[in-house]
């Protein structure tokens, strides 16, 4: 997906991918990451997800990356938090207590700027990228986070029935990008109620990735 695609979606508020409550896979499987309170979790392509407020309420610190500044402004507005905004080259950092969101192209984000993270929660990034971008993203994420463990959420459905994003990802597709770096353990594989976007049957999966 080109950047203009996502900017247009946010400008027109075509954000069907935004969930109005905490993601069920996150609340059910955050324990698999084995994190202590105060540890820092990175959410790539985070939008204005409600998962951020939920993670903060559980006592974690959160870092995120998001292309759309509209999304990030709405995130802080909905949390009733006033961020400190600073420029870092092509990126902006929106910061508050326990929270850092970097606005701009995730490929411009460096490990030094992001800082150490203890885990990655990827609900909306890997599934949003076409096959041509997934390899670059997977390598960049591994380098950014020093192979921190991941909770990865994916979907699997008949891609001929509905075009992504979110794209359908088989187990083989995930292994093709992550299998040389991580051990991949499936935590859940359940039906999407009512089908994906109400269009076609789909399975939602939670995967735990740990560095080899």
Residue pairs with C-beta under 8 A, 6 or more apart in sequence:
1 128
1 129
1 130
1 133
1 165
3 67
3 105
6 67
6 68
7 67
7 68
8 14
9 15
10 68
10 70
10 71
11 70
15 47
15 71
16 197
17 47
17 124
17 128
17 165
17 166
18 47
18 48
18 49
19 49
19 50
19 51
20 50
21 50
22 50
22 51
22 54
23 49
23 51
23 123
23 153
25 123
25 151
25 153
25 187
25 188
25 204
25 206
26 51
26 54
26 55
26 121
26 123
26 151
26 153
27 54
28 188
28 206
29 151
29 187
29 188
29 206
29 208
30 55
30 58
30 121
30 151
32 151
32 187
32 208
33 41
33 118
33 119
33 149
33 151
33 208
34 149
35 41
35 60
35 118
35 119
37 58
37 59
37 60
38 59
38 60
38 61
39 60
39 61
39 118
39 119
40 60
40 61
40 62
40 63
40 115
40 116
40 117
40 118
40 119
41 55
41 60
41 61
41 62
41 63
41 117
41 118
41 119
41 120
41 121
42 62
42 63
42 64
42 65
42 114
42 117
42 119
42 120
42 121
42 144
42 145
42 148
43 49
43 51
43 52
43 62
43 63
43 64
43 65
43 120
43 121
43 122
43 123
44 64
44 65
44 106
44 120
44 122
44 124
44 125
44 141
45 65
45 66
45 67
45 106
45 124
45 125
45 128
46 52
46 64
46 65
46 66
46 71
46 75
46 101
46 124
47 66
47 68
47 71
47 75
47 124
48 71
48 72
48 74
48 75
48 78
49 75
49 123
49 124
51 121
51 123
52 62
52 64
52 75
52 79
52 99
53 79
55 62
55 121
56 62
56 98
56 99
60 98
61 98
61 99
62 98
62 99
62 100
63 99
63 100
63 101
63 102
63 114
63 115
63 117
64 99
64 100
64 101
64 102
65 101
65 102
65 104
65 106
65 109
65 114
66 72
66 75
66 101
66 102
66 103
67 103
67 104
67 105
67 106
68 103
69 92
69 103
72 94
72 101
72 103
75 101
76 82
76 83
76 94
76 96
81 96
81 99
82 96
83 94
83 95
83 96
83 99
83 101
84 94
84 95
84 96
85 92
85 93
85 94
85 95
86 92
86 93
86 95
87 93
88 102
88 113
89 108
90 104
90 105
90 108
91 102
91 103
91 104
91 105
91 108
91 109
91 113
92 102
92 103
92 104
93 100
93 101
93 102
93 103
93 113
94 100
94 101
94 102
94 103
95 101
100 115
102 109
102 113
102 114
106 125
106 137
106 140
107 136
107 140
109 144
110 144
111 143
111 144
111 145
111 146
114 144
114 145
116 146
117 145
117 146
117 148
118 148
119 148
119 149
119 150
119 151
120 141
120 145
120 148
120 149
120 150
120 151
120 152
121 150
121 151
122 141
122 150
122 151
122 152
122 153
123 153
124 166
125 137
125 141
126 134
126 137
126 138
126 152
126 154
126 169
126 174
126 177
127 153
127 154
127 155
127 164
127 165
127 166
127 167
127 169
128 164
128 165
128 166
128 167
129 137
129 165
129 167
130 164
130 167
131 167
131 173
134 173
134 177
135 177
138 177
138 178
138 181
142 181
147 181
147 182
147 211
148 211
149 208
149 209
149 210
149 211
150 182
150 207
150 208
150 209
151 187
151 206
151 207
151 208
151 209
152 174
152 178
152 206
152 207
152 208
152 209
153 204
153 205
153 206
153 207
154 169
154 174
154 204
154 205
154 207
155 166
155 167
155 168
155 169
155 192
155 196
155 202
155 203
155 204
155 205
156 168
156 169
156 170
156 202
156 203
156 205
157 168
157 192
157 196
157 200
157 201
157 202
157 203
158 168
158 200
158 201
159 167
159 168
161 199
161 200
162 196
162 197
162 199
162 200
166 196
168 202
171 184
171 186
174 184
174 207
175 184
178 184
178 209
180 212
181 211
181 212
182 209
182 210
182 211
182 212
183 209
183 210
183 211
183 212
184 207
184 208
184 209
185 207
185 208
185 209
185 210
186 205
186 206
186 207
186 208
187 206
187 207
187 208
188 204
188 205
188 206
189 203
189 204
189 205
190 203
190 204
190 205
191 201
191 202
191 203
191 204
192 201
192 202
192 203
192 204
195 201
195 202
196 202
